[in-house]
Amino acid sequence: MLTNKHLKDFTIRATDGDLGTVEDLYFDDETWAIRYLMVDTGKWLSGRRVLISPISAVRTDWTAKRLDVALTTKQVENSPEIDSHQPVSRQHEAAYLGYYGYPNYWGGPYLWGPAFYPGGLAGSTNASAGVIAERVRRESPDSHLRSMESVTGYRIEAADGEIGHVDGFVIDDESWAIRYIEVATRNWLPGKKVLVSPAWMERVSWADSKIYTGLSREAIKEGPEYVESRPITRDYENRLYLHYGRPPYWLHDAEARSSYSLSGV
């Protein structure tokens, strides 16, 4: 697992050269999966920002702080333009996915639509211009994408009142799912940070900059302390789920993987 802070400034390397560095990540607030990395291309494309999907990721080099992707610089250069100051609409996503020949991730039963992992969508070929245009036409502008940069700092509203704020996210770099939200509770417990699962969140509100959960303030406050410098072990995760009395995500994942394997995809 890694955090969004670890990924910040990672170099994204195409098959024929560097594309730029990670500036932000966009996640889906329904499934809590990382859908895109926002990459600052620097001088290469005169500072243009581009979206890179985890579907294209092939290798992570932790020492070099680099993520290799199965794309060429020409593909990225010709990819659909985005306005980094505006929300990424579902129509833009349809154009982006159509350009790279990826199926819609919202069109199937698994975390990545027809696939359990993003890599399972990487074998497609580019769609024709007509197919892309029809895909864009059918989609509404609504999207469930959220910027991690903008959501960091959101307050956590428990069932009985506010308890801290979002300080970061812990990501599974295989499925690209957000496993935990880092909650800083220093207003109640100076310096303490705890983890909560997105599965225990009810909704994200842009209007009041809050994430709402049905957990109590006491439950969050008394959760096992999270120390960023220490790795997240299965023992720690077991204590976390035992504390909240919730089934761990790996049981659900095992069931989903089994269903995915039996489907013959």
C-alpha atoms as an extended CHARMM CRD file, in Angstrom:
* protein
*
       265  EXT
         1         1  MET       CA              0.0000000000        0.0000000000        0.0000000000  PROA      1               0.0000000000
         2         2  LEU       CA              1.0130000000        3.6030000000       -0.5200000000  PROA      2               0.0000000000
         3         3  THR       CA             -0.3720000000        7.0220000000        0.2740000000  PROA      3               0.0000000000
         4         4  ASN       CA             -1.3230000000        9.8420000000       -2.0540000000  PROA      4               0.0000000000
         5         5  LYS       CA              1.5800000000       11.7770000000       -0.4770000000  PROA      5               0.0000000000
         6         6  HSD       CA              3.9810000000        9.0680000000       -1.6770000000  PROA      6               0.0000000000
         7         7  LEU       CA              2.5930000000        9.2650000000       -5.2070000000  PROA      7               0.0000000000
         8         8  LYS       CA              2.8400000000       13.0530000000       -5.3650000000  PROA      8               0.0000000000
         9         9  ASP       CA              5.6940000000       14.0430000000       -7.6870000000  PROA      9               0.0000000000
        10        10  PHE       CA              6.2130000000       10.4840000000       -8.9550000000  PROA      10              0.0000000000
        11        11  THR       CA              7.6160000000       10.5370000000      -12.4970000000  PROA      11              0.0000000000
        12        12  ILE       CA              5.3590000000        8.9460000000      -15.1020000000  PROA      12              0.0000000000
        13        13  ARG       CA              7.4350000000        7.2380000000      -17.7880000000  PROA      13              0.0000000000
        14        14  ALA       CA              6.0360000000        6.2160000000      -21.1710000000  PROA      14              0.0000000000
        15        15  THR       CA              7.6140000000        3.5420000000      -23.3590000000  PROA      15              0.0000000000
        16        16  ASP       CA              9.7060000000        6.2030000000      -25.1010000000  PROA      16              0.0000000000
        17        17  GLY       CA             10.3220000000        8.8910000000      -22.4950000000  PROA      17              0.0000000000
        18        18  ASP       CA              9.1110000000       10.7270000000      -19.3950000000  PROA      18              0.0000000000
        19        19  LEU       CA              5.6490000000       12.2760000000      -19.4680000000  PROA      19              0.0000000000
        20        20  GLY       CA              5.8560000000       14.4220000000      -16.3360000000  PROA      20              0.0000000000
        21        21  THR       CA              5.0990000000       14.1990000000      -12.6250000000  PROA      21              0.0000000000
        22        22  VAL       CA              1.9910000000       13.3440000000      -10.6220000000  PROA      22              0.0000000000
        23        23  GLU       CA              0.2360000000       16.4770000000       -9.3950000000  PROA      23              0.0000000000
        24        24  ASP       CA             -3.0880000000       15.1110000000       -8.1720000000  PROA      24              0.0000000000
        25        25  LEU       CA             -5.2880000000       12.0240000000       -8.2300000000  PROA      25              0.0000000000
        26        26  TYR       CA             -8.9620000000       11.7130000000       -9.0920000000  PROA      26              0.0000000000
        27        27  PHE       CA            -11.1010000000        9.1480000000       -7.3040000000  PROA      27              0.0000000000
        28        28  ASP       CA            -14.6620000000        7.9340000000       -7.7120000000  PROA      28              0.0000000000
        29        29  ASP       CA            -16.6900000000        8.7790000000       -4.5900000000  PROA      29              0.0000000000
        30        30  GLU       CA            -19.0670000000        5.8470000000       -5.1940000000  PROA      30              0.0000000000
        31        31  THR       CA            -16.4940000000        3.0450000000       -5.4110000000  PROA      31              0.0000000000
        32        32  TRP       CA            -13.4850000000        4.9020000000       -3.9090000000  PROA      32              0.0000000000
        33        33  ALA       CA            -11.1830000000        3.8020000000       -6.7110000000  PROA      33              0.0000000000
        34        34  ILE       CA             -8.4140000000        5.9460000000       -8.1990000000  PROA      34              0.0000000000
        35        35  ARG       CA             -9.5540000000        6.5670000000      -11.7610000000  PROA      35              0.0000000000
        36        36  TYR       CA             -6.8630000000        8.9830000000      -13.0010000000  PROA      36              0.0000000000
        37        37  LEU       CA             -3.5360000000       10.5200000000      -12.1750000000  PROA      37              0.0000000000
        38        38  MET       CA             -3.2820000000       14.1890000000      -13.0960000000  PROA      38              0.0000000000
        39        39  VAL       CA              0.1780000000       14.6450000000      -14.5900000000  PROA      39              0.0000000000
        40        40  ASP       CA              1.9830000000       17.9510000000      -15.0520000000  PROA      40              0.0000000000
        41        41  THR       CA              3.9550000000       17.6120000000      -18.2780000000  PROA      41              0.0000000000
        42        42  GLY       CA              6.2300000000       20.5850000000      -17.4990000000  PROA      42              0.0000000000
        43        43  LYS       CA              8.2350000000       21.8860000000      -20.4380000000  PROA      43              0.0000000000
        44        44  TRP       CA              7.4800000000       18.8620000000      -22.6040000000  PROA      44              0.0000000000
        45        45  LEU       CA              3.9250000000       20.0240000000      -23.4490000000  PROA      45              0.0000000000
        46        46  SER       CA              4.3380000000       23.5910000000      -22.2040000000  PROA      46              0.0000000000
        47        47  GLY       CA              2.8780000000       22.7920000000      -18.8040000000  PROA      47              0.0000000000
        48        48  ARG       CA             -0.2090000000       21.0330000000      -20.1400000000  PROA      48              0.0000000000
        49        49  ARG       CA             -1.8200000000       18.6750000000      -17.6570000000  PROA      49              0.0000000000
        50        50  VAL       CA             -2.9380000000       15.2550000000      -18.8370000000  PROA      50              0.0000000000
        51        51  LEU       CA             -4.8650000000       12.3610000000      -17.3480000000  PROA      51              0.0000000000
        52        52  ILE       CA             -3.2150000000        8.9580000000      -17.0190000000  PROA      52              0.0000000000
        53        53  SER       CA             -5.3940000000        5.9770000000      -16.1250000000  PROA      53              0.0000000000
        54        54  PRO       CA             -4.1260000000        3.1580000000      -13.8570000000  PROA      54              0.0000000000
        55        55  ILE       CA             -5.2490000000        0.8910000000      -16.7000000000  PROA      55              0.0000000000
        56        56  SER       CA             -1.9720000000        1.7790000000      -18.4280000000  PROA      56              0.0000000000
        57        57  ALA       CA              0.2690000000        1.1910000000      -15.3590000000  PROA      57              0.0000000000
        58        58  VAL       CA              2.7800000000       -1.6420000000      -15.7540000000  PROA      58              0.0000000000
        59        59  ARG       CA              5.4600000000       -1.1530000000      -13.0780000000  PROA      59              0.0000000000
        60        60  THR       CA              6.1320000000        0.9340000000       -9.9720000000  PROA      60              0.0000000000
        61        61  ASP       CA              9.7300000000        1.7160000000       -9.0110000000  PROA      61              0.0000000000
        62        62  TRP       CA              9.6080000000        2.8570000000       -5.3850000000  PROA      62              0.0000000000
        63        63  THR       CA             13.3090000000        3.7040000000       -5.1880000000  PROA      63              0.0000000000
        64        64  ALA       CA             13.2640000000        5.9070000000       -8.2810000000  PROA      64              0.0000000000
        65        65  LYS       CA              9.7590000000        7.2230000000       -7.4940000000  PROA      65              0.0000000000
        66        66  ARG       CA              8.5950000000        6.3130000000      -10.9760000000  PROA      66              0.0000000000
        67        67  LEU       CA              5.5290000000        4.7080000000      -12.5160000000  PROA      67              0.0000000000
        68        68  ASP       CA              5.9500000000        3.0820000000      -15.9350000000  PROA      68              0.0000000000
        69        69  VAL       CA              2.9430000000        3.0970000000      -18.2540000000  PROA      69              0.0000000000
        70        70  ALA       CA              2.1820000000        1.2440000000      -21.5010000000  PROA      70              0.0000000000
        71        71  LEU       CA              1.7110000000        4.4320000000      -23.5130000000  PROA      71              0.0000000000
        72        72  THR       CA              3.8160000000        6.3780000000      -25.9880000000  PROA      72              0.0000000000
        73        73  THR       CA              4.5140000000       10.0880000000      -25.7140000000  PROA      73              0.0000000000
        74        74  LYS       CA              2.6850000000       10.6080000000      -29.0250000000  PROA      74              0.0000000000
        75        75  GLN       CA             -0.4500000000        8.9250000000      -27.6660000000  PROA      75              0.0000000000
        76        76  VAL       CA             -0.4400000000       11.2090000000      -24.6440000000  PROA      76              0.0000000000
        77        77  GLU       CA              0.3320000000       14.3040000000      -26.7280000000  PROA      77              0.0000000000
        78        78  ASN       CA             -2.7300000000       13.6340000000      -28.9160000000  PROA      78              0.0000000000
        79        79  SER       CA             -5.0500000000       12.6740000000      -26.0450000000  PROA      79              0.0000000000
        80        80  PRO       CA             -8.2250000000       14.7330000000      -25.3820000000  PROA      80              0.0000000000
        81        81  GLU       CA             -7.5960000000       18.1000000000      -23.7400000000  PROA      81              0.0000000000
        82        82  ILE       CA             -8.8340000000       18.7080000000      -20.2060000000  PROA      82              0.0000000000
        83        83  ASP       CA             -9.4220000000       21.8500000000      -18.1940000000  PROA      83              0.0000000000
        84        84  SER       CA             -7.6360000000       21.2000000000      -14.9000000000  PROA      84              0.0000000000
        85        85  HSD       CA             -9.6200000000       24.0220000000      -13.2930000000  PROA      85              0.0000000000
        86        86  GLN       CA            -12.9760000000       22.3480000000      -14.0250000000  PROA      86              0.0000000000
        87        87  PRO       CA            -14.4570000000       19.0240000000      -12.8390000000  PROA      87              0.0000000000
        88        88  VAL       CA            -13.7910000000       16.1010000000      -15.1630000000  PROA      88              0.0000000000
        89        89  SER       CA            -17.1920000000       15.3140000000      -16.6880000000  PROA      89              0.0000000000
        90        90  ARG       CA            -18.4730000000       11.8760000000      -17.6210000000  PROA      90              0.0000000000
        91        91  GLN       CA            -18.5310000000       13.0550000000      -21.2360000000  PROA      91              0.0000000000
        92        92  HSD       CA            -14.8350000000       13.8800000000      -21.0700000000  PROA      92              0.0000000000
        93        93  GLU       CA            -14.1450000000       10.4910000000      -19.5340000000  PROA      93              0.0000000000
        94        94  ALA       CA            -16.0340000000        8.7990000000      -22.3790000000  PROA      94              0.0000000000
        95        95  ALA       CA            -13.8950000000       10.6630000000      -24.9220000000  PROA      95              0.0000000000
        96        96  TYR       CA            -10.6940000000        9.8350000000      -23.0190000000  PROA      96              0.0000000000
        97        97  LEU       CA            -11.4820000000        6.1280000000      -22.6110000000  PROA      97              0.0000000000
        98        98  GLY       CA            -12.6560000000        5.8940000000      -26.2210000000  PROA      98              0.0000000000
        99        99  TYR       CA             -9.4210000000        7.4860000000      -27.4460000000  PROA      99              0.0000000000
       100       100  TYR       CA             -7.3100000000        4.8840000000      -25.6410000000  PROA      100             0.0000000000
       101       101  GLY       CA             -9.6850000000        2.0430000000      -26.5150000000  PROA      101             0.0000000000
       102       102  TYR       CA            -10.6250000000        1.3020000000      -22.9030000000  PROA      102             0.0000000000
       103       103  PRO       CA            -14.1420000000        0.1810000000      -21.9280000000  PROA      103             0.0000000000
       104       104  ASN       CA            -16.1430000000        2.3240000000      -19.5160000000  PROA      104             0.0000000000
       105       105  TYR       CA            -15.2930000000        1.3590000000      -15.9440000000  PROA      105             0.0000000000
       106       106  TRP       CA            -18.9030000000        2.1570000000      -14.9470000000  PROA      106             0.0000000000
       107       107  GLY       CA            -20.2430000000       -0.4890000000      -17.3200000000  PROA      107             0.0000000000
       108       108  GLY       CA            -19.7590000000       -3.6950000000      -15.3250000000  PROA      108             0.0000000000
       109       109  PRO       CA            -20.0840000000       -5.4810000000      -11.9750000000  PROA      109             0.0000000000
       110       110  TYR       CA            -16.5110000000       -5.1130000000      -10.6990000000  PROA      110             0.0000000000
       111       111  LEU       CA            -14.3790000000       -2.2750000000       -9.3840000000  PROA      111             0.0000000000
       112       112  TRP       CA            -13.1420000000       -1.6510000000      -12.9370000000  PROA      112             0.0000000000
       113       113  GLY       CA            -16.3750000000       -2.4340000000      -14.7420000000  PROA      113             0.0000000000
       114       114  PRO       CA            -15.7940000000       -5.6540000000      -16.6640000000  PROA      114             0.0000000000
       115       115  ALA       CA            -12.5100000000       -6.3310000000      -14.8060000000  PROA      115             0.0000000000
       116       116  PHE       CA            -11.4390000000       -6.7210000000      -11.1750000000  PROA      116             0.0000000000
       117       117  TYR       CA             -8.0880000000       -4.9830000000      -11.7200000000  PROA      117             0.0000000000
       118       118  PRO       CA             -7.3570000000       -2.0520000000      -14.0550000000  PROA      118             0.0000000000
       119       119  GLY       CA             -4.7570000000       -4.0910000000      -15.9430000000  PROA      119             0.0000000000
       120       120  GLY       CA             -7.5630000000       -6.3300000000      -17.1440000000  PROA      120             0.0000000000
       121       121  LEU       CA             -8.7780000000       -3.5090000000      -19.4060000000  PROA      121             0.0000000000
       122       122  ALA       CA             -5.4540000000       -2.7840000000      -21.0840000000  PROA      122             0.0000000000
       123       123  GLY       CA             -5.6700000000       -5.1090000000      -24.0930000000  PROA      123             0.0000000000
       124       124  SER       CA             -8.2180000000       -3.1860000000      -26.1320000000  PROA      124             0.0000000000
       125       125  THR       CA             -7.5630000000       -1.3890000000      -29.4030000000  PROA      125             0.0000000000
       126       126  ASN       CA             -8.3350000000        2.2360000000      -30.1960000000  PROA      126             0.0000000000
       127       127  ALA       CA            -11.9650000000        2.9710000000      -31.0170000000  PROA      127             0.0000000000
       128       128  SER       CA            -12.9500000000        4.7410000000      -34.2070000000  PROA      128             0.0000000000
       129       129  ALA       CA            -13.8000000000        8.4340000000      -34.1950000000  PROA      129             0.0000000000
       130       130  GLY       CA            -17.4490000000        7.5860000000      -34.8150000000  PROA      130             0.0000000000
       131       131  VAL       CA            -17.6130000000        5.2010000000      -31.8610000000  PROA      131             0.0000000000
       132       132  ILE       CA            -15.9980000000        7.8000000000      -29.5880000000  PROA      132             0.0000000000
       133       133  ALA       CA            -18.4140000000       10.5030000000      -30.7410000000  PROA      133             0.0000000000
       134       134  GLU       CA            -21.4150000000        8.2540000000      -30.0690000000  PROA      134             0.0000000000
       135       135  ARG       CA            -20.0670000000        7.3190000000      -26.6380000000  PROA      135             0.0000000000
       136       136  VAL       CA            -19.6420000000       10.9920000000      -25.7050000000  PROA      136             0.0000000000
       137       137  ARG       CA            -23.1200000000       11.8730000000      -27.0320000000  PROA      137             0.0000000000
       138       138  ARG       CA            -24.8000000000        9.2450000000      -24.8660000000  PROA      138             0.0000000000
       139       139  GLU       CA            -23.1500000000       10.2880000000      -21.6160000000  PROA      139             0.0000000000
       140       140  SER       CA            -24.4570000000       12.9160000000      -19.2000000000  PROA      140             0.0000000000
       141       141  PRO       CA            -22.0670000000       15.5610000000      -17.8500000000  PROA      141             0.0000000000
       142       142  ASP       CA            -22.4580000000       14.1900000000      -14.3150000000  PROA      142             0.0000000000
       143       143  SER       CA            -19.4430000000       12.5170000000      -12.7650000000  PROA      143             0.0000000000
       144       144  HSD       CA            -18.4910000000       11.1110000000       -9.3920000000  PROA      144             0.0000000000
       145       145  LEU       CA            -14.8350000000       12.0890000000       -9.6580000000  PROA      145             0.0000000000
       146       146  ARG       CA            -13.2090000000       13.9920000000       -6.7950000000  PROA      146             0.0000000000
       147       147  SER       CA             -9.7700000000       15.5450000000       -6.6050000000  PROA      147             0.0000000000
       148       148  MET       CA             -7.7110000000       14.2130000000       -3.6920000000  PROA      148             0.0000000000
       149       149  GLU       CA             -5.9640000000       17.5480000000       -3.4260000000  PROA      149             0.0000000000
       150       150  SER       CA             -9.2660000000       19.3650000000       -2.9430000000  PROA      150             0.0000000000
       151       151  VAL       CA            -10.8000000000       16.7670000000       -0.5840000000  PROA      151             0.0000000000
       152       152  THR       CA             -7.7380000000       16.7610000000        1.6950000000  PROA      152             0.0000000000
       153       153  GLY       CA             -8.7020000000       19.0010000000        4.5910000000  PROA      153             0.0000000000
       154       154  TYR       CA            -12.4150000000       18.1530000000        4.4120000000  PROA      154             0.0000000000
       155       155  ARG       CA            -13.9360000000       17.7530000000        7.8640000000  PROA      155             0.0000000000
       156       156  ILE       CA            -15.2080000000       14.3630000000        9.0150000000  PROA      156             0.0000000000
       157       157  GLU       CA            -18.7830000000       14.5700000000       10.2520000000  PROA      157             0.0000000000
       158       158  ALA       CA            -19.5690000000       11.5930000000       12.5100000000  PROA      158             0.0000000000
       159       159  ALA       CA            -23.0670000000       10.5120000000       13.5470000000  PROA      159             0.0000000000
       160       160  ASP       CA            -22.8630000000       12.7530000000       16.6240000000  PROA      160             0.0000000000
       161       161  GLY       CA            -20.7410000000       15.6680000000       15.4300000000  PROA      161             0.0000000000
       162       162  GLU       CA            -17.4660000000       16.6740000000       13.8300000000  PROA      162             0.0000000000
       163       163  ILE       CA            -14.2920000000       14.6910000000       14.5340000000  PROA      163             0.0000000000
       164       164  GLY       CA            -11.1330000000       15.8340000000       12.7520000000  PROA      164             0.0000000000
       165       165  HSD       CA            -10.3620000000       16.2500000000        9.0760000000  PROA      165             0.0000000000
       166       166  VAL       CA             -9.0200000000       14.3330000000        6.0740000000  PROA      166             0.0000000000
       167       167  ASP       CA             -5.2220000000       14.3310000000        6.1040000000  PROA      167             0.0000000000
       168       168  GLY       CA             -4.5510000000       11.8500000000        3.3150000000  PROA      168             0.0000000000
       169       169  PHE       CA             -5.4670000000        8.5510000000        1.6890000000  PROA      169             0.0000000000
       170       170  VAL       CA             -4.0100000000        5.0280000000        1.7230000000  PROA      170             0.0000000000
       171       171  ILE       CA             -4.1470000000        3.3110000000       -1.6750000000  PROA      171             0.0000000000
       172       172  ASP       CA             -3.9140000000       -0.3160000000       -2.7990000000  PROA      172             0.0000000000
       173       173  ASP       CA             -1.5640000000       -0.0440000000       -5.7840000000  PROA      173             0.0000000000
       174       174  GLU       CA             -2.7780000000       -3.3250000000       -7.3010000000  PROA      174             0.0000000000
       175       175  SER       CA             -6.5030000000       -2.6050000000       -7.5410000000  PROA      175             0.0000000000
       176       176  TRP       CA             -6.0170000000        1.1750000000       -7.1830000000  PROA      176             0.0000000000
       177       177  ALA       CA             -8.7370000000        1.2310000000       -4.5320000000  PROA      177             0.0000000000
       178       178  ILE       CA             -8.6090000000        3.6850000000       -1.6350000000  PROA      178             0.0000000000
       179       179  ARG       CA             -8.3750000000        1.4100000000        1.3750000000  PROA      179             0.0000000000
       180       180  TYR       CA             -8.3330000000        4.0490000000        4.0940000000  PROA      180             0.0000000000
       181       181  ILE       CA             -8.8910000000        7.7210000000        4.7800000000  PROA      181             0.0000000000
       182       182  GLU       CA             -6.3430000000        9.2700000000        7.1270000000  PROA      182             0.0000000000
       183       183  VAL       CA             -8.2090000000       11.2560000000        9.7750000000  PROA      183             0.0000000000
       184       184  ALA       CA             -6.3350000000       13.7890000000       11.9120000000  PROA      184             0.0000000000
       185       185  THR       CA             -8.1350000000       14.0940000000       15.2530000000  PROA      185             0.0000000000
       186       186  ARG       CA             -5.7140000000       16.5500000000       16.8200000000  PROA      186             0.0000000000
       187       187  ASN       CA             -8.5230000000       18.8870000000       17.8600000000  PROA      187             0.0000000000
       188       188  TRP       CA             -9.4790000000       16.1850000000       20.3620000000  PROA      188             0.0000000000
       189       189  LEU       CA             -6.2930000000       14.1370000000       20.6840000000  PROA      189             0.0000000000
       190       190  PRO       CA             -3.2030000000       16.2600000000       19.9300000000  PROA      190             0.0000000000
       191       191  GLY       CA             -1.0890000000       14.6570000000       17.2460000000  PROA      191             0.0000000000
       192       192  LYS       CA             -3.0990000000       11.4480000000       16.8990000000  PROA      192             0.0000000000
       193       193  LYS       CA             -4.1090000000       10.1510000000       13.4840000000  PROA      193             0.0000000000
       194       194  VAL       CA             -6.4480000000        7.2320000000       12.7630000000  PROA      194             0.0000000000
       195       195  LEU       CA             -7.6530000000        5.3290000000        9.6980000000  PROA      195             0.0000000000
       196       196  VAL       CA            -11.2290000000        4.7430000000        8.6070000000  PROA      196             0.0000000000
       197       197  SER       CA            -12.4440000000        2.7550000000        5.6330000000  PROA      197             0.0000000000
       198       198  PRO       CA            -14.2970000000        4.5150000000        2.7900000000  PROA      198             0.0000000000
       199       199  ALA       CA            -16.8420000000        1.6860000000        3.1070000000  PROA      199             0.0000000000
       200       200  TRP       CA            -17.9510000000        3.3290000000        6.3440000000  PROA      200             0.0000000000
       201       201  MET       CA            -18.5380000000        6.6980000000        4.7010000000  PROA      201             0.0000000000
       202       202  GLU       CA            -22.0230000000        7.7670000000        3.6420000000  PROA      202             0.0000000000
       203       203  ARG       CA            -21.3130000000       10.6510000000        1.2720000000  PROA      203             0.0000000000
       204       204  VAL       CA            -18.9100000000       13.3960000000        0.2440000000  PROA      204             0.0000000000
       205       205  SER       CA            -20.3150000000       16.9270000000        0.1970000000  PROA      205             0.0000000000
       206       206  TRP       CA            -18.7150000000       19.5870000000       -1.9940000000  PROA      206             0.0000000000
       207       207  ALA       CA            -21.1140000000       22.2020000000       -0.6160000000  PROA      207             0.0000000000
       208       208  ASP       CA            -19.9420000000       22.0750000000        2.9850000000  PROA      208             0.0000000000
       209       209  SER       CA            -16.5000000000       20.4440000000        2.5040000000  PROA      209             0.0000000000
       210       210  LYS       CA            -17.3480000000       17.4290000000        4.6250000000  PROA      210             0.0000000000
       211       211  ILE       CA            -17.3580000000       13.6510000000        4.4810000000  PROA      211             0.0000000000
       212       212  TYR       CA            -20.2440000000       12.1180000000        6.3950000000  PROA      212             0.0000000000
       213       213  THR       CA            -20.0680000000        8.8010000000        8.2750000000  PROA      213             0.0000000000
       214       214  GLY       CA            -22.4100000000        6.8510000000       10.5200000000  PROA      214             0.0000000000
       215       215  LEU       CA            -19.5670000000        6.0900000000       12.9380000000  PROA      215             0.0000000000
       216       216  SER       CA            -19.5970000000        7.8050000000       16.3210000000  PROA      216             0.0000000000
       217       217  ARG       CA            -16.9720000000       10.3420000000       17.3560000000  PROA      217             0.0000000000
       218       218  GLU       CA            -15.9650000000        8.0690000000       20.2250000000  PROA      218             0.0000000000
       219       219  ALA       CA            -15.3880000000        5.1020000000       17.8920000000  PROA      219             0.0000000000
       220       220  ILE       CA            -13.1360000000        7.1770000000       15.6240000000  PROA      220             0.0000000000
       221       221  LYS       CA            -11.3260000000        8.8360000000       18.5090000000  PROA      221             0.0000000000
       222       222  GLU       CA            -10.5550000000        5.4810000000       20.1380000000  PROA      222             0.0000000000
       223       223  GLY       CA             -9.4310000000        3.7930000000       16.9090000000  PROA      223             0.0000000000
       224       224  PRO       CA             -5.9250000000        2.2610000000       16.6820000000  PROA      224             0.0000000000
       225       225  GLU       CA             -3.3860000000        5.0170000000       16.1310000000  PROA      225             0.0000000000
       226       226  TYR       CA             -1.9230000000        5.3310000000       12.6470000000  PROA      226             0.0000000000
       227       227  VAL       CA              1.7440000000        6.3030000000       12.3490000000  PROA      227             0.0000000000
       228       228  GLU       CA              2.7680000000        7.1940000000        8.7910000000  PROA      228             0.0000000000
       229       229  SER       CA              6.3600000000        6.0230000000        9.2560000000  PROA      229             0.0000000000
       230       230  ARG       CA              5.2090000000        2.4760000000       10.0620000000  PROA      230             0.0000000000
       231       231  PRO       CA              3.9820000000        0.0090000000        7.4240000000  PROA      231             0.0000000000
       232       232  ILE       CA              0.3400000000       -1.0430000000        7.5600000000  PROA      232             0.0000000000
       233       233  THR       CA              0.4740000000       -4.7050000000        8.5510000000  PROA      233             0.0000000000
       234       234  ARG       CA             -2.3060000000       -7.2540000000        8.4420000000  PROA      234             0.0000000000
       235       235  ASP       CA             -2.1050000000       -7.3890000000       12.2560000000  PROA      235             0.0000000000
       236       236  TYR       CA             -2.8210000000       -3.6440000000       12.4050000000  PROA      236             0.0000000000
       237       237  GLU       CA             -5.6860000000       -4.0220000000        9.9130000000  PROA      237             0.0000000000
       238       238  ASN       CA             -7.1890000000       -6.8550000000       11.9530000000  PROA      238             0.0000000000
       239       239  ARG       CA             -7.1290000000       -4.6700000000       15.0620000000  PROA      239             0.0000000000
       240       240  LEU       CA             -8.7100000000       -1.8400000000       13.0910000000  PROA      240             0.0000000000
       241       241  TYR       CA            -11.6280000000       -3.9320000000       11.8030000000  PROA      241             0.0000000000
       242       242  LEU       CA            -12.0660000000       -5.6110000000       15.1860000000  PROA      242             0.0000000000
       243       243  HSD       CA            -12.3140000000       -2.1880000000       16.8250000000  PROA      243             0.0000000000
       244       244  TYR       CA            -15.0710000000       -1.0640000000       14.4680000000  PROA      244             0.0000000000
       245       245  GLY       CA            -16.7740000000       -4.4690000000       14.3780000000  PROA      245             0.0000000000
       246       246  ARG       CA            -16.8110000000       -4.5040000000       10.5830000000  PROA      246             0.0000000000
       247       247  PRO       CA            -15.8520000000       -7.2990000000        8.1260000000  PROA      247             0.0000000000
       248       248  PRO       CA            -12.4450000000       -6.6710000000        6.4940000000  PROA      248             0.0000000000
       249       249  TYR       CA            -12.2330000000       -5.6760000000        2.8290000000  PROA      249             0.0000000000
       250       250  TRP       CA            -10.1260000000       -8.7190000000        1.8830000000  PROA      250             0.0000000000
       251       251  LEU       CA            -13.0950000000      -11.0330000000        2.5190000000  PROA      251             0.0000000000
       252       252  HSD       CA            -15.2050000000       -9.0520000000        0.0540000000  PROA      252             0.0000000000
       253       253  ASP       CA            -12.2870000000       -8.8960000000       -2.3910000000  PROA      253             0.0000000000
       254       254  ALA       CA            -11.7800000000      -12.6700000000       -2.2090000000  PROA      254             0.0000000000
       255       255  GLU       CA            -15.4490000000      -13.2110000000       -3.0070000000  PROA      255             0.0000000000
       256       256  ALA       CA            -15.3130000000      -10.7330000000       -5.9080000000  PROA      256             0.0000000000
       257       257  ARG       CA            -12.1320000000      -12.3090000000       -7.3100000000  PROA      257             0.0000000000
       258       258  SER       CA            -13.7420000000      -15.7440000000       -7.1120000000  PROA      258             0.0000000000
       259       259  SER       CA            -16.7910000000      -14.4560000000       -9.0040000000  PROA      259             0.0000000000
       260       260  TYR       CA            -14.5050000000      -12.7860000000      -11.5450000000  PROA      260             0.0000000000
       261       261  SER       CA            -12.5330000000      -16.0300000000      -12.0950000000  PROA      261             0.0000000000
       262       262  LEU       CA            -15.6660000000      -18.1210000000      -12.4650000000  PROA      262             0.0000000000
       263       263  SER       CA            -16.9970000000      -15.6750000000      -15.0570000000  PROA      263             0.0000000000
       264       264  GLY       CA            -14.1420000000      -16.7310000000      -17.3080000000  PROA      264             0.0000000000
       265       265  VAL       CA            -13.1090000000      -13.1290000000      -18.0940000000  PROA      265             0.0000000000
